[in-house]
Amino acid sequence: MERRSEKEKMLAGEFYQAMDPQLSGERLRCRELIHAYNATPPNAFAQRAQLLRELFGGTHKTAYIEPPFRCDYGYNVFVGKAFYANFDCVFLDVNRIEIGEHVKLGPGVHLYTAAHPTDPEDRKAYKEFGKPIRIGANVWIGGGAIVCPGVTIGENAVIGAGSVVTKDIPANVMAAGNPCRVIREL
């Protein structure tokens, strides 16, 4: 039986060792690209677009992120047409983050695919895992919101500022709070 790499385990959502040399090298490459992105002059739109193409697994030419921005690997992020993220967004992309077209993120929105085990022995053994995040088209997520591992947000949804999204949110609703819950249909 062939042994799977730590990266293969990470992408499969299984326990993996984040300090694996391959993963460490990929995070360093990501940080170098992020550093370059965040250091661009205010009018360097073409340079930023090129850096996002190098960084992300998939991006449309109209996607834009206000610096500063942070992510772990970059290649697990896929964003659609007319995507916009305001200042200080963080994407912990140890697993896939899929963002649809015309999605808007307020400042300080955090998307966390990364998770740690609840068993203290597993945590002491440096085990980690991740679950994907999916955000449908035409979604607006208010500033300071946190989207937790494994969450899907349906199209046209609005997530209120400061929300902590721990469970799936259906399409066409306004949701807010900690934990985030549906407030009303749109």
C-alpha positions as CSV (number, residue, x, y, z in Angstrom):
1,M,0.0,0.0,0.0
2,E,1.4,3.4,-1.0
3,R,1.8,5.9,1.8
4,R,0.0,9.2,1.2
5,S,1.7,12.5,1.6
6,E,0.8,14.9,4.3
7,K,-0.5,17.3,1.6
8,E,-2.8,14.5,0.2
9,K,-4.1,13.9,3.8
10,M,-4.6,17.7,4.3
11,L,-6.6,18.1,1.1
12,A,-8.7,15.0,1.9
13,G,-9.7,16.5,5.2
14,E,-7.9,13.9,7.3
15,F,-5.4,14.4,10.2
16,Y,-2.1,15.6,8.8
17,Q,1.2,17.1,10.1
18,A,1.4,20.8,9.1
19,M,5.1,20.9,9.8
20,D,5.8,18.5,7.0
21,P,8.7,19.9,4.9
22,Q,6.6,20.0,1.6
23,L,3.8,21.9,3.3
24,S,6.2,24.2,5.1
25,G,7.8,25.1,1.8
26,E,4.4,25.8,0.2
27,R,3.4,28.1,3.1
28,L,6.7,30.0,2.7
29,R,6.1,30.4,-1.0
30,C,2.6,31.7,-0.2
31,R,3.9,34.1,2.4
32,E,6.4,35.5,-0.1
33,L,3.6,36.1,-2.7
34,I,1.4,37.7,0.1
35,H,4.3,39.9,1.2
36,A,4.7,41.1,-2.4
37,Y,0.9,41.6,-2.8
38,N,0.6,43.6,0.5
39,A,3.7,45.7,-0.4
40,T,2.3,46.9,-3.8
41,P,1.7,50.7,-4.3
42,P,-1.9,51.8,-4.1
43,N,-2.3,52.0,-7.9
44,A,-0.7,48.7,-8.8
45,F,-3.9,47.0,-9.9
46,A,-2.3,45.0,-12.7
47,Q,0.5,43.8,-10.5
48,R,-2.0,42.7,-7.8
49,A,-4.1,40.8,-10.4
50,Q,-1.0,39.0,-11.6
51,L,0.0,38.1,-8.0
52,L,-3.5,36.7,-7.3
53,R,-3.3,34.6,-10.4
54,E,0.0,33.1,-9.1
55,L,-1.3,32.7,-5.6
56,F,-4.8,31.3,-6.0
57,G,-6.0,28.0,-7.5
58,G,-8.5,29.9,-9.6
59,T,-9.4,33.6,-10.0
60,H,-11.2,35.8,-12.4
61,K,-9.4,38.9,-13.8
62,T,-12.0,41.1,-12.1
63,A,-11.4,39.7,-8.6
64,Y,-9.9,42.2,-6.2
65,I,-8.6,42.1,-2.6
66,E,-7.7,45.2,-0.6
67,P,-4.3,44.7,1.1
68,P,-3.4,43.7,3.6
69,F,-4.5,40.1,3.1
70,R,-3.4,36.8,4.5
71,C,-3.8,33.1,3.6
72,D,-1.9,29.8,4.2
73,Y,-1.4,28.2,0.8
74,G,-3.4,30.2,-1.8
75,Y,-3.7,27.3,-4.2
76,N,-6.9,26.1,-2.3
77,V,-8.7,29.4,-3.0
78,F,-11.0,29.7,-6.0
79,V,-12.9,33.0,-6.5
80,G,-15.4,34.0,-9.2
81,K,-16.0,37.1,-11.3
82,A,-16.3,40.5,-9.6
83,F,-15.2,39.1,-6.2
84,Y,-14.2,41.8,-3.7
85,A,-12.6,41.5,-0.3
86,N,-12.0,44.6,1.8
87,F,-9.0,45.3,4.1
88,D,-7.6,42.7,6.6
89,C,-9.3,39.5,5.3
90,V,-7.7,36.2,6.3
91,F,-8.3,32.9,4.5
92,L,-6.9,29.8,6.3
93,D,-7.0,27.6,3.3
94,V,-5.7,24.2,4.4
95,N,-8.7,22.9,2.5
96,R,-10.7,24.3,-0.5
97,I,-12.4,27.7,-0.3
98,E,-14.8,28.2,-3.2
99,I,-16.3,31.7,-3.6
100,G,-18.9,32.4,-6.3
101,E,-19.4,35.4,-8.6
102,H,-20.2,38.9,-7.3
103,V,-19.4,38.0,-3.7
104,K,-18.4,40.9,-1.4
105,L,-16.5,40.6,1.9
106,G,-16.4,43.4,4.4
107,P,-13.2,44.3,6.2
108,G,-11.7,41.7,8.6
109,V,-13.7,38.8,7.3
110,H,-12.0,35.5,8.2
111,L,-12.6,32.2,6.4
112,Y,-11.2,29.2,8.4
113,T,-11.0,25.8,6.8
114,A,-8.3,24.8,9.4
115,A,-9.3,22.9,12.5
116,H,-7.7,21.2,15.4
117,P,-8.9,18.0,17.2
118,T,-10.8,18.2,20.4
119,D,-8.8,15.3,21.9
120,P,-5.9,16.8,23.8
121,E,-3.6,13.8,22.9
122,D,-4.2,14.4,19.2
123,R,-3.4,18.2,19.6
124,K,-0.2,17.4,21.5
125,A,0.7,15.1,18.6
126,Y,0.4,18.2,16.3
127,K,-2.5,16.8,14.3
128,E,-4.6,19.1,12.3
129,F,-7.4,18.8,9.7
130,G,-9.5,21.0,7.5
131,K,-13.0,21.1,6.0
132,P,-13.9,23.1,2.9
133,I,-15.9,26.4,2.8
134,R,-18.3,27.1,-0.1
135,I,-19.8,30.6,-0.6
136,G,-22.5,30.9,-3.3
137,A,-22.9,33.7,-5.9
138,N,-24.1,37.2,-4.9
139,V,-23.3,36.7,-1.2
140,W,-22.4,39.7,1.1
141,I,-20.5,39.0,4.3
142,G,-20.3,41.9,6.7
143,G,-17.1,43.1,8.4
144,G,-15.5,41.1,11.1
145,A,-17.5,37.9,10.4
146,I,-15.9,34.5,10.8
147,V,-16.8,31.5,8.7
148,C,-15.9,28.2,10.4
149,P,-14.6,25.0,8.7
150,G,-17.1,23.0,6.7
151,V,-19.7,25.8,6.2
152,T,-21.6,26.4,3.0
153,I,-23.4,29.7,2.5
154,G,-26.1,29.7,-0.2
155,E,-26.4,32.2,-3.0
156,N,-27.8,35.7,-2.4
157,A,-27.4,35.3,1.4
158,V,-26.3,38.3,3.6
159,I,-24.3,37.6,6.7
160,G,-24.3,40.3,9.3
161,A,-21.2,42.0,10.5
162,G,-19.5,40.3,13.4
163,S,-21.3,37.0,12.9
164,V,-19.7,33.6,13.7
165,V,-20.9,31.2,11.0
166,T,-20.7,27.7,12.5
167,K,-23.4,25.9,10.4
168,D,-24.6,26.1,6.8
169,I,-26.7,29.1,5.8
170,P,-29.4,28.6,3.1
171,A,-29.7,30.7,0.0
172,N,-31.7,33.9,0.0
173,V,-31.6,34.8,3.7
174,M,-30.3,37.4,6.0
175,A,-28.3,35.7,8.9
176,A,-26.4,37.2,11.8
177,G,-25.2,36.6,15.3
178,N,-22.9,34.3,17.4
179,P,-23.7,31.7,16.5
180,C,-25.0,32.9,13.2
181,R,-28.7,32.1,12.6
182,V,-31.3,33.0,9.9
183,I,-33.0,36.3,10.8
184,R,-35.3,36.5,7.7
185,E,-35.8,35.5,4.1
186,L,-34.8,37.9,1.4
